[in-house]
Amino acid sequence: MPSYILQFNADTPKEEQEKVKKSVLDKGGKILHEYALMGGFSFELPADHIQTLDAFPCVQNVEADSAVSTQ
């Protein structure tokens, strides 16, 4: 399953964040890590379900997770 990173809008209430996480889990996904400082989380989700997150106005950005290097 592909991995993604999701970032919420800065003013997103905790209740709305939980709805998005529940949607990921309900569609067969898995929460991998929560990022408190940036207001988001990483997760795995079948690729054919990723577009369903566009329905949440509190989602600022979703991008594929990838390795980052400094070299």
N, CA, C and O atoms as a Maestro MAE file, in Angstrom:
{
 s_m_m2io_version
 :::
 2.0.0
}

f_m_ct {
 s_m_title
 :::
 protein
 m_atom[284] {
  # First column is atom index #
  i_m_mmod_type
  r_m_x_coord
  r_m_y_coord
  r_m_z_coord
  i_m_residue_number
  s_m_chain_name
  s_m_pdb_residue_name
  s_m_pdb_atom_name
  i_m_atomic_number
  :::
  1 25 0.849 -1.179 0.000 1 A "MET " " N  " 7
  2 3 0.000 0.000 0.000 1 A "MET " " CA " 6
  3 2 0.893 1.240 0.000 1 A "MET " " C  " 6
  4 15 1.880 1.284 0.734 1 A "MET " " O  " 8
  5 25 0.566 2.237 -0.803 2 A "PRO " " N  " 7
  6 3 1.360 3.470 -0.825 2 A "PRO " " CA " 6
  7 2 1.239 4.253 0.488 2 A "PRO " " C  " 6
  8 15 0.218 4.183 1.172 2 A "PRO " " O  " 8
  9 25 2.289 4.994 0.827 3 A "SER " " N  " 7
  10 3 2.303 5.849 2.017 3 A "SER " " CA " 6
  11 2 2.151 7.303 1.611 3 A "SER " " C  " 6
  12 15 2.631 7.721 0.557 3 A "SER " " O  " 8
  13 25 1.477 8.070 2.458 4 A "TYR " " N  " 7
  14 3 1.211 9.482 2.202 4 A "TYR " " CA " 6
  15 2 1.429 10.292 3.472 4 A "TYR " " C  " 6
  16 15 1.463 9.746 4.575 4 A "TYR " " O  " 8
  17 25 1.577 11.601 3.301 5 A "ILE " " N  " 7
  18 3 1.603 12.545 4.414 5 A "ILE " " CA " 6
  19 2 0.486 13.547 4.179 5 A "ILE " " C  " 6
  20 15 0.358 14.106 3.090 5 A "ILE " " O  " 8
  21 25 -0.320 13.768 5.208 6 A "LEU " " N  " 7
  22 3 -1.441 14.702 5.134 6 A "LEU " " CA " 6
  23 2 -1.195 15.842 6.107 6 A "LEU " " C  " 6
  24 15 -0.746 15.622 7.232 6 A "LEU " " O  " 8
  25 25 -1.492 17.068 5.670 7 A "GLN " " N  " 7
  26 3 -1.383 18.239 6.533 7 A "GLN " " CA " 6
  27 2 -2.738 18.920 6.598 7 A "GLN " " C  " 6
  28 15 -3.393 19.136 5.578 7 A "GLN " " O  " 8
  29 25 -3.154 19.261 7.835 8 A "PHE " " N  " 7
  30 3 -4.414 19.966 8.048 8 A "PHE " " CA " 6
  31 2 -4.211 21.474 7.946 8 A "PHE " " C  " 6
  32 15 -3.096 21.970 8.109 8 A "PHE " " O  " 8
  33 25 -5.300 22.202 7.674 9 A "ASN " " N  " 7
  34 3 -5.280 23.654 7.802 9 A "ASN " " CA " 6
  35 2 -4.964 23.988 9.253 9 A "ASN " " C  " 6
  36 15 -5.303 23.219 10.153 9 A "ASN " " O  " 8
  37 25 -4.324 25.117 9.488 10 A "ALA " " N  " 7
  38 3 -3.846 25.482 10.821 10 A "ALA " " CA " 6
  39 2 -4.945 25.535 11.881 10 A "ALA " " C  " 6
  40 15 -4.689 25.213 13.041 10 A "ALA " " O  " 8
  41 25 -6.143 25.926 11.513 11 A "ASP " " N  " 7
  42 3 -7.216 26.115 12.495 11 A "ASP " " CA " 6
  43 2 -8.169 24.918 12.598 11 A "ASP " " C  " 6
  44 15 -9.288 25.068 13.089 11 A "ASP " " O  " 8
  45 25 -7.751 23.752 12.148 12 A "THR " " N  " 7
  46 3 -8.632 22.583 12.129 12 A "THR " " CA " 6
  47 2 -8.848 22.040 13.539 12 A "THR " " C  " 6
  48 15 -7.886 21.679 14.219 12 A "THR " " O  " 8
  49 25 -10.112 21.979 13.985 13 A "PRO " " N  " 7
  50 3 -10.400 21.418 15.316 13 A "PRO " " CA " 6
  51 2 -10.047 19.929 15.387 13 A "PRO " " C  " 6
  52 15 -10.063 19.229 14.375 13 A "PRO " " O  " 8
  53 25 -9.733 19.467 16.578 14 A "LYS " " N  " 7
  54 3 -9.368 18.069 16.807 14 A "LYS " " CA " 6
  55 2 -10.461 17.120 16.316 14 A "LYS " " C  " 6
  56 15 -10.158 16.047 15.794 14 A "LYS " " O  " 8
  57 25 -11.733 17.506 16.480 15 A "GLU " " N  " 7
  58 3 -12.849 16.648 16.064 15 A "GLU " " CA " 6
  59 2 -12.818 16.400 14.551 15 A "GLU " " C  " 6
  60 15 -13.082 15.288 14.095 15 A "GLU " " O  " 8
  61 25 -12.496 17.438 13.782 16 A "GLU " " N  " 7
  62 3 -12.416 17.297 12.323 16 A "GLU " " CA " 6
  63 2 -11.225 16.423 11.926 16 A "GLU " " C  " 6
  64 15 -11.314 15.626 10.993 16 A "GLU " " O  " 8
  65 25 -10.119 16.579 12.638 17 A "GLN " " N  " 7
  66 3 -8.947 15.744 12.369 17 A "GLN " " CA " 6
  67 2 -9.281 14.270 12.600 17 A "GLN " " C  " 6
  68 15 -8.867 13.407 11.826 17 A "GLN " " O  " 8
  69 25 -10.023 13.991 13.657 18 A "GLU " " N  " 7
  70 3 -10.400 12.610 13.966 18 A "GLU " " CA " 6
  71 2 -11.308 12.025 12.887 18 A "GLU " " C  " 6
  72 15 -11.220 10.833 12.591 18 A "GLU " " O  " 8
  73 25 -12.177 12.842 12.296 19 A "LYS " " N  " 7
  74 3 -13.047 12.368 11.208 19 A "LYS " " CA " 6
  75 2 -12.221 11.924 10.000 19 A "LYS " " C  " 6
  76 15 -12.524 10.910 9.371 19 A "LYS " " O  " 8
  77 25 -11.178 12.689 9.685 20 A "VAL " " N  " 7
  78 3 -10.319 12.343 8.547 20 A "VAL " " CA " 6
  79 2 -9.571 11.044 8.842 20 A "VAL " " C  " 6
  80 15 -9.488 10.165 7.983 20 A "VAL " " O  " 8
  81 25 -9.028 10.922 10.049 21 A "LYS " " N  " 7
  82 3 -8.317 9.696 10.421 21 A "LYS " " CA " 6
  83 2 -9.249 8.493 10.365 21 A "LYS " " C  " 6
  84 15 -8.855 7.426 9.894 21 A "LYS " " O  " 8
  85 25 -10.472 8.654 10.837 22 A "LYS " " N  " 7
  86 3 -11.452 7.563 10.798 22 A "LYS " " CA " 6
  87 2 -11.741 7.164 9.355 22 A "LYS " " C  " 6
  88 15 -11.886 5.978 9.057 22 A "LYS " " O  " 8
  89 25 -11.826 8.138 8.466 23 A "SER " " N  " 7
  90 3 -12.062 7.849 7.054 23 A "SER " " CA " 6
  91 2 -10.930 6.999 6.475 23 A "SER " " C  " 6
  92 15 -11.180 6.057 5.723 23 A "SER " " O  " 8
  93 25 -9.694 7.333 6.825 24 A "VAL " " N  " 7
  94 3 -8.542 6.552 6.363 24 A "VAL " " CA " 6
  95 2 -8.659 5.108 6.857 24 A "VAL " " C  " 6
  96 15 -8.475 4.166 6.087 24 A "VAL " " O  " 8
  97 25 -8.964 4.945 8.136 25 A "LEU " " N  " 7
  98 3 -9.074 3.603 8.710 25 A "LEU " " CA " 6
  99 2 -10.242 2.828 8.114 25 A "LEU " " C  " 6
  100 15 -10.122 1.633 7.843 25 A "LEU " " O  " 8
  101 25 -11.368 3.500 7.911 26 A "ASP " " N  " 7
  102 3 -12.563 2.852 7.350 26 A "ASP " " CA " 6
  103 2 -12.337 2.346 5.927 26 A "ASP " " C  " 6
  104 15 -13.007 1.415 5.481 26 A "ASP " " O  " 8
  105 25 -11.397 2.960 5.221 27 A "LYS " " N  " 7
  106 3 -11.127 2.568 3.833 27 A "LYS " " CA " 6
  107 2 -9.962 1.584 3.731 27 A "LYS " " C  " 6
  108 15 -9.412 1.370 2.651 27 A "LYS " " O  " 8
  109 25 -9.594 0.990 4.864 28 A "GLY " " N  " 7
  110 3 -8.542 -0.028 4.861 28 A "GLY " " CA " 6
  111 2 -7.148 0.511 5.059 28 A "GLY " " C  " 6
  112 15 -6.171 -0.214 4.867 28 A "GLY " " O  " 8
  113 25 -7.034 1.783 5.443 29 A "GLY " " N  " 7
  114 3 -5.729 2.394 5.649 29 A "GLY " " CA " 6
  115 2 -5.190 2.164 7.043 29 A "GLY " " C  " 6
  116 15 -5.835 1.536 7.883 29 A "GLY " " O  " 8
  117 25 -3.998 2.682 7.275 30 A "LYS " " N  " 7
  118 3 -3.318 2.533 8.556 30 A "LYS " " CA " 6
  119 2 -2.597 3.840 8.873 30 A "LYS " " C  " 6
  120 15 -1.848 4.353 8.041 30 A "LYS " " O  " 8
  121 25 -2.821 4.384 10.076 31 A "ILE " " N  " 7
  122 3 -2.110 5.585 10.521 31 A "ILE " " CA " 6
  123 2 -0.713 5.150 10.962 31 A "ILE " " C  " 6
  124 15 -0.574 4.243 11.782 31 A "ILE " " O  " 8
  125 25 0.314 5.793 10.420 32 A "LEU " " N  " 7
  126 3 1.691 5.418 10.737 32 A "LEU " " CA " 6
  127 2 2.310 6.307 11.801 32 A "LEU " " C  " 6
  128 15 2.982 5.814 12.707 32 A "LEU " " O  " 8
  129 25 2.090 7.615 11.700 33 A "HIS " " N  " 7
  130 3 2.701 8.563 12.637 33 A "HIS " " CA " 6
  131 2 1.905 9.858 12.630 33 A "HIS " " C  " 6
  132 15 1.407 10.287 11.589 33 A "HIS " " O  " 8
  133 25 1.790 10.480 13.805 34 A "GLU " " N  " 7
  134 3 1.122 11.782 13.887 34 A "GLU " " CA " 6
  135 2 2.169 12.867 14.089 34 A "GLU " " C  " 6
  136 15 3.107 12.695 14.867 34 A "GLU " " O  " 8
  137 25 2.007 13.985 13.386 35 A "TYR " " N  " 7
  138 3 2.939 15.109 13.452 35 A "TYR " " CA " 6
  139 2 2.252 16.293 14.119 35 A "TYR " " C  " 6
  140 15 1.526 17.043 13.467 35 A "TYR " " O  " 8
  141 25 2.479 16.458 15.418 36 A "ALA " " N  " 7
  142 3 1.814 17.508 16.182 36 A "ALA " " CA " 6
  143 2 2.250 18.903 15.729 36 A "ALA " " C  " 6
  144 15 1.418 19.804 15.624 36 A "ALA " " O  " 8
  145 25 3.530 19.089 15.461 37 A "LEU " " N  " 7
  146 3 4.021 20.421 15.101 37 A "LEU " " CA " 6
  147 2 3.476 20.917 13.771 37 A "LEU " " C  " 6
  148 15 3.157 22.099 13.636 37 A "LEU " " O  " 8
  149 25 3.366 20.036 12.795 38 A "MET " " N  " 7
  150 3 2.865 20.480 11.492 38 A "MET " " CA " 6
  151 2 1.366 20.270 11.344 38 A "MET " " C  " 6
  152 15 0.768 20.718 10.365 38 A "MET " " O  " 8
  153 25 0.752 19.587 12.315 39 A "GLY " " N  " 7
  154 3 -0.688 19.361 12.244 39 A "GLY " " CA " 6
  155 2 -1.067 18.398 11.146 39 A "GLY " " C  " 6
  156 15 -1.767 18.766 10.202 39 A "GLY " " O  " 8
  157 25 -0.608 17.167 11.263 40 A "GLY " " N  " 7
  158 3 -0.928 16.176 10.249 40 A "GLY " " CA " 6
  159 2 -0.513 14.789 10.672 40 A "GLY " " C  " 6
  160 15 -0.211 14.548 11.841 40 A "GLY " " O  " 8
  161 25 -0.497 13.870 9.713 41 A "PHE " " N  " 7
  162 3 -0.106 12.498 9.999 41 A "PHE " " CA " 6
  163 2 0.334 11.796 8.725 41 A "PHE " " C  " 6
  164 15 0.004 12.215 7.616 41 A "PHE " " O  " 8
  165 25 1.088 10.718 8.908 42 A "SER " " N  " 7
  166 3 1.444 9.864 7.775 42 A "SER " " CA " 6
  167 2 0.581 8.619 7.857 42 A "SER " " C  " 6
  168 15 0.170 8.194 8.937 42 A "SER " " O  " 8
  169 25 0.315 8.043 6.690 43 A "PHE " " N  " 7
  170 3 -0.595 6.904 6.652 43 A "PHE " " CA " 6
  171 2 -0.390 6.096 5.387 43 A "PHE " " C  " 6
  172 15 0.203 6.565 4.416 43 A "PHE " " O  " 8
  173 25 -0.891 4.876 5.416 44 A "GLU " " N  " 7
  174 3 -0.962 4.027 4.229 44 A "GLU " " CA " 6
  175 2 -2.424 3.927 3.843 44 A "GLU " " C  " 6
  176 15 -3.297 3.847 4.707 44 A "GLU " " O  " 8
  177 25 -2.694 3.932 2.537 45 A "LEU " " N  " 7
  178 3 -4.064 3.847 2.039 45 A "LEU " " CA " 6
  179 2 -4.022 3.305 0.616 45 A "LEU " " C  " 6
  180 15 -3.169 3.713 -0.172 45 A "LEU " " O  " 8
  181 25 -4.931 2.389 0.273 46 A "PRO " " N  " 7
  182 3 -4.974 1.944 -1.121 46 A "PRO " " CA " 6
  183 2 -5.107 3.150 -2.058 46 A "PRO " " C  " 6
  184 15 -5.903 4.054 -1.805 46 A "PRO " " O  " 8
  185 25 -4.333 3.155 -3.123 47 A "ALA " " N  " 7
  186 3 -4.273 4.302 -4.036 47 A "ALA " " CA " 6
  187 2 -5.633 4.704 -4.590 47 A "ALA " " C  " 6
  188 15 -5.862 5.883 -4.862 47 A "ALA " " O  " 8
  189 25 -6.535 3.750 -4.760 48 A "ASP " " N  " 7
  190 3 -7.841 4.091 -5.331 48 A "ASP " " CA " 6
  191 2 -8.749 4.827 -4.352 48 A "ASP " " C  " 6
  192 15 -9.843 5.242 -4.733 48 A "ASP " " O  " 8
  193 25 -8.321 4.999 -3.094 49 A "HIS " " N  " 7
  194 3 -9.133 5.722 -2.111 49 A "HIS " " CA " 6
  195 2 -8.577 7.108 -1.770 49 A "HIS " " C  " 6
  196 15 -9.227 7.866 -1.049 49 A "HIS " " O  " 8
  197 25 -7.407 7.445 -2.267 50 A "ILE " " N  " 7
  198 3 -6.759 8.698 -1.860 50 A "ILE " " CA " 6
  199 2 -7.585 9.930 -2.224 50 A "ILE " " C  " 6
  200 15 -7.567 10.909 -1.479 50 A "ILE " " O  " 8
  201 25 -8.301 9.912 -3.334 51 A "GLN " " N  " 7
  202 3 -9.094 11.073 -3.758 51 A "GLN " " CA " 6
  203 2 -10.251 11.371 -2.809 51 A "GLN " " C  " 6
  204 15 -10.764 12.490 -2.802 51 A "GLN " " O  " 8
  205 25 -10.674 10.387 -2.006 52 A "THR " " N  " 7
  206 3 -11.789 10.618 -1.081 52 A "THR " " CA " 6
  207 2 -11.440 11.657 -0.019 52 A "THR " " C  " 6
  208 15 -12.338 12.256 0.572 52 A "THR " " O  " 8
  209 25 -10.162 11.877 0.229 53 A "LEU " " N  " 7
  210 3 -9.756 12.862 1.233 53 A "LEU " " CA " 6
  211 2 -9.974 14.293 0.752 53 A "LEU " " C  " 6
  212 15 -9.983 15.222 1.560 53 A "LEU " " O  " 8
  213 25 -10.150 14.480 -0.549 54 A "ASP " " N  " 7
  214 3 -10.434 15.813 -1.094 54 A "ASP " " CA " 6
  215 2 -11.772 16.358 -0.602 54 A "ASP " " C  " 6
  216 15 -12.005 17.565 -0.659 54 A "ASP " " O  " 8
  217 25 -12.642 15.491 -0.124 55 A "ALA " " N  " 7
  218 3 -13.965 15.913 0.344 55 A "ALA " " CA " 6
  219 2 -13.898 16.653 1.679 55 A "ALA " " C  " 6
  220 15 -14.881 17.273 2.086 55 A "ALA " " O  " 8
  221 25 -12.769 16.599 2.359 56 A "PHE " " N  " 7
  222 3 -12.631 17.253 3.658 56 A "PHE " " CA " 6
  223 2 -12.007 18.638 3.476 56 A "PHE " " C  " 6
  224 15 -10.840 18.737 3.094 56 A "PHE " " O  " 8
  225 25 -12.763 19.712 3.743 57 A "PRO " " N  " 7
  226 3 -12.211 21.064 3.568 57 A "PRO " " CA " 6
  227 2 -11.065 21.385 4.524 57 A "PRO " " C  " 6
  228 15 -10.305 22.321 4.278 57 A "PRO " " O  " 8
  229 25 -10.929 20.626 5.606 58 A "CYS " " N  " 7
  230 3 -9.866 20.886 6.581 58 A "CYS " " CA " 6
  231 2 -8.506 20.358 6.127 58 A "CYS " " C  " 6
  232 15 -7.490 20.656 6.756 58 A "CYS " " O  " 8
  233 25 -8.473 19.579 5.043 59 A "VAL " " N  " 7
  234 3 -7.214 19.019 4.543 59 A "VAL " " CA " 6
  235 2 -6.537 20.046 3.638 59 A "VAL " " C  " 6
  236 15 -7.075 20.430 2.599 59 A "VAL " " O  " 8
  237 25 -5.356 20.478 4.050 60 A "GLN " " N  " 7
  238 3 -4.604 21.458 3.265 60 A "GLN " " CA " 6
  239 2 -3.819 20.788 2.146 60 A "GLN " " C  " 6
  240 15 -3.765 21.297 1.026 60 A "GLN " " O  " 8
  241 25 -3.205 19.636 2.454 61 A "ASN " " N  " 7
  242 3 -2.306 19.022 1.487 61 A "ASN " " CA " 6
  243 2 -2.169 17.527 1.760 61 A "ASN " " C  " 6
  244 15 -2.135 17.099 2.914 61 A "ASN " " O  " 8
  245 25 -2.091 16.742 0.697 62 A "VAL " " N  " 7
  246 3 -1.767 15.314 0.780 62 A "VAL " " CA " 6
  247 2 -0.717 15.040 -0.287 62 A "VAL " " C  " 6
  248 15 -0.895 15.394 -1.452 62 A "VAL " " O  " 8
  249 25 0.373 14.412 0.119 63 A "GLU " " N  " 7
  250 3 1.409 14.079 -0.857 63 A "GLU " " CA " 6
  251 2 1.984 12.704 -0.559 63 A "GLU " " C  " 6
  252 15 1.929 12.221 0.572 63 A "GLU " " O  " 8
  253 25 2.527 12.094 -1.574 64 A "ALA " " N  " 7
  254 3 3.154 10.785 -1.409 64 A "ALA " " CA " 6
  255 2 4.363 10.912 -0.494 64 A "ALA " " C  " 6
  256 15 5.160 11.840 -0.630 64 A "ALA " " O  " 8
  257 25 4.492 9.986 0.429 65 A "ASP " " N  " 7
  258 3 5.640 9.953 1.327 65 A "ASP " " CA " 6
  259 2 6.831 9.407 0.546 65 A "ASP " " C  " 6
  260 15 6.685 8.486 -0.258 65 A "ASP " " O  " 8
  261 25 7.994 9.974 0.783 66 A "SER " " N  " 7
  262 3 9.192 9.509 0.084 66 A "SER " " CA " 6
  263 2 10.419 9.746 0.947 66 A "SER " " C  " 6
  264 15 10.381 10.529 1.897 66 A "SER " " O  " 8
  265 25 11.488 9.077 0.618 67 A "ALA " " N  " 7
  266 3 12.746 9.249 1.341 67 A "ALA " " CA " 6
  267 2 13.341 10.609 1.008 67 A "ALA " " C  " 6
  268 15 13.254 11.085 -0.124 67 A "ALA " " O  " 8
  269 25 13.943 11.220 2.011 68 A "VAL " " N  " 7
  270 3 14.593 12.520 1.841 68 A "VAL " " CA " 6
  271 2 16.053 12.360 2.238 68 A "VAL " " C  " 6
  272 15 16.361 11.765 3.271 68 A "VAL " " O  " 8
  273 25 16.954 12.892 1.412 69 A "SER " " N  " 7
  274 3 18.371 12.823 1.760 69 A "SER " " CA " 6
  275 2 19.011 14.192 1.585 69 A "SER " " C  " 6
  276 15 18.481 15.060 0.892 69 A "SER " " O  " 8
  277 25 20.150 14.364 2.221 70 A "THR " " N  " 7
  278 3 20.869 15.633 2.125 70 A "THR " " CA " 6
  279 2 22.038 15.545 1.156 70 A "THR " " C  " 6
  280 15 22.745 16.532 0.954 70 A "THR " " O  " 8
  281 25 22.248 14.414 0.570 71 A "GLN " " N  " 7
  282 3 23.376 14.219 -0.343 71 A "GLN " " CA " 6
  283 2 22.905 14.020 -1.750 71 A "GLN " " C  " 6
  284 15 23.721 13.840 -2.655 71 A "GLN " " O  " 8
  :::
 }
 m_bond[283] {
  # First column is bond index #
  i_m_from
  i_m_to
  i_m_order
  :::
  1 1 2 1
  2 2 3 1
  3 3 4 2
  4 3 5 1
  5 5 6 1
  6 6 7 1
  7 7 8 2
  8 7 9 1
  9 9 10 1
  10 10 11 1
  11 11 12 2
  12 11 13 1
  13 13 14 1
  14 14 15 1
  15 15 16 2
  16 15 17 1
  17 17 18 1
  18 18 19 1
  19 19 20 2
  20 19 21 1
  21 21 22 1
  22 22 23 1
  23 23 24 2
  24 23 25 1
  25 25 26 1
  26 26 27 1
  27 27 28 2
  28 27 29 1
  29 29 30 1
  30 30 31 1
  31 31 32 2
  32 31 33 1
  33 33 34 1
  34 34 35 1
  35 35 36 2
  36 35 37 1
  37 37 38 1
  38 38 39 1
  39 39 40 2
  40 39 41 1
  41 41 42 1
  42 42 43 1
  43 43 44 2
  44 43 45 1
  45 45 46 1
  46 46 47 1
  47 47 48 2
  48 47 49 1
  49 49 50 1
  50 50 51 1
  51 51 52 2
  52 51 53 1
  53 53 54 1
  54 54 55 1
  55 55 56 2
  56 55 57 1
  57 57 58 1
  58 58 59 1
  59 59 60 2
  60 59 61 1
  61 61 62 1
  62 62 63 1
  63 63 64 2
  64 63 65 1
  65 65 66 1
  66 66 67 1
  67 67 68 2
  68 67 69 1
  69 69 70 1
  70 70 71 1
  71 71 72 2
  72 71 73 1
  73 73 74 1
  74 74 75 1
  75 75 76 2
  76 75 77 1
  77 77 78 1
  78 78 79 1
  79 79 80 2
  80 79 81 1
  81 81 82 1
  82 82 83 1
  83 83 84 2
  84 83 85 1
  85 85 86 1
  86 86 87 1
  87 87 88 2
  88 87 89 1
  89 89 90 1
  90 90 91 1
  91 91 92 2
  92 91 93 1
  93 93 94 1
  94 94 95 1
  95 95 96 2
  96 95 97 1
  97 97 98 1
  98 98 99 1
  99 99 100 2
  100 99 101 1
  101 101 102 1
  102 102 103 1
  103 103 104 2
  104 103 105 1
  105 105 106 1
  106 106 107 1
  107 107 108 2
  108 107 109 1
  109 109 110 1
  110 110 111 1
  111 111 112 2
  112 111 113 1
  113 113 114 1
  114 114 115 1
  115 115 116 2
  116 115 117 1
  117 117 118 1
  118 118 119 1
  119 119 120 2
  120 119 121 1
  121 121 122 1
  122 122 123 1
  123 123 124 2
  124 123 125 1
  125 125 126 1
  126 126 127 1
  127 127 128 2
  128 127 129 1
  129 129 130 1
  130 130 131 1
  131 131 132 2
  132 131 133 1
  133 133 134 1
  134 134 135 1
  135 135 136 2
  136 135 137 1
  137 137 138 1
  138 138 139 1
  139 139 140 2
  140 139 141 1
  141 141 142 1
  142 142 143 1
  143 143 144 2
  144 143 145 1
  145 145 146 1
  146 146 147 1
  147 147 148 2
  148 147 149 1
  149 149 150 1
  150 150 151 1
  151 151 152 2
  152 151 153 1
  153 153 154 1
  154 154 155 1
  155 155 156 2
  156 155 157 1
  157 157 158 1
  158 158 159 1
  159 159 160 2
  160 159 161 1
  161 161 162 1
  162 162 163 1
  163 163 164 2
  164 163 165 1
  165 165 166 1
  166 166 167 1
  167 167 168 2
  168 167 169 1
  169 169 170 1
  170 170 171 1
  171 171 172 2
  172 171 173 1
  173 173 174 1
  174 174 175 1
  175 175 176 2
  176 175 177 1
  177 177 178 1
  178 178 179 1
  179 179 180 2
  180 179 181 1
  181 181 182 1
  182 182 183 1
  183 183 184 2
  184 183 185 1
  185 185 186 1
  186 186 187 1
  187 187 188 2
  188 187 189 1
  189 189 190 1
  190 190 191 1
  191 191 192 2
  192 191 193 1
  193 193 194 1
  194 194 195 1
  195 195 196 2
  196 195 197 1
  197 197 198 1
  198 198 199 1
  199 199 200 2
  200 199 201 1
  201 201 202 1
  202 202 203 1
  203 203 204 2
  204 203 205 1
  205 205 206 1
  206 206 207 1
  207 207 208 2
  208 207 209 1
  209 209 210 1
  210 210 211 1
  211 211 212 2
  212 211 213 1
  213 213 214 1
  214 214 215 1
  215 215 216 2
  216 215 217 1
  217 217 218 1
  218 218 219 1
  219 219 220 2
  220 219 221 1
  221 221 222 1
  222 222 223 1
  223 223 224 2
  224 223 225 1
  225 225 226 1
  226 226 227 1
  227 227 228 2
  228 227 229 1
  229 229 230 1
  230 230 231 1
  231 231 232 2
  232 231 233 1
  233 233 234 1
  234 234 235 1
  235 235 236 2
  236 235 237 1
  237 237 238 1
  238 238 239 1
  239 239 240 2
  240 239 241 1
  241 241 242 1
  242 242 243 1
  243 243 244 2
  244 243 245 1
  245 245 246 1
  246 246 247 1
  247 247 248 2
  248 247 249 1
  249 249 250 1
  250 250 251 1
  251 251 252 2
  252 251 253 1
  253 253 254 1
  254 254 255 1
  255 255 256 2
  256 255 257 1
  257 257 258 1
  258 258 259 1
  259 259 260 2
  260 259 261 1
  261 261 262 1
  262 262 263 1
  263 263 264 2
  264 263 265 1
  265 265 266 1
  266 266 267 1
  267 267 268 2
  268 267 269 1
  269 269 270 1
  270 270 271 1
  271 271 272 2
  272 271 273 1
  273 273 274 1
  274 274 275 1
  275 275 276 2
  276 275 277 1
  277 277 278 1
  278 278 279 1
  279 279 280 2
  280 279 281 1
  281 281 282 1
  282 282 283 1
  283 283 284 2
  :::
 }
}
